[in-house]
Structures are given as structure tokens and as C-alpha cells.
């Protein structure tokens, strides 16, 4: 897991939600969402 590909800002999530969800689901990966530079949540494929 590349850290640069697995950490995104909340503004990036807002702008690209559909694409990110599709990618997370397709590749069964976890994405860390940051807010103000701090990790806040993890999004993971079920």
C-alpha cells in the first residue's frame, strides 16, 4: 500500500466521492481521509 495513494484530504473526497468509492470497491483497499492535516477516518471496502 503506497501511502501517497492511500491518504486523501476531505476536500478531495468531496470532489471525487464517486470515483474514490468505485476505486476502493474495485481494488479492496483502505483510504485514510484527513482534515486540517490530521487523519480523521478510514474508508474500507466491505
Long-range contacts (C-beta under 8 A, 24 or more apart in sequence): 1-29, 1-30, 6-30, 6-31, 6-32, 7-31, 7-32, 7-34, 7-39, 8-32, 8-33, 8-34, 9-33, 9-34, 9-35, 10-34, 10-35, 10-40, 13-43
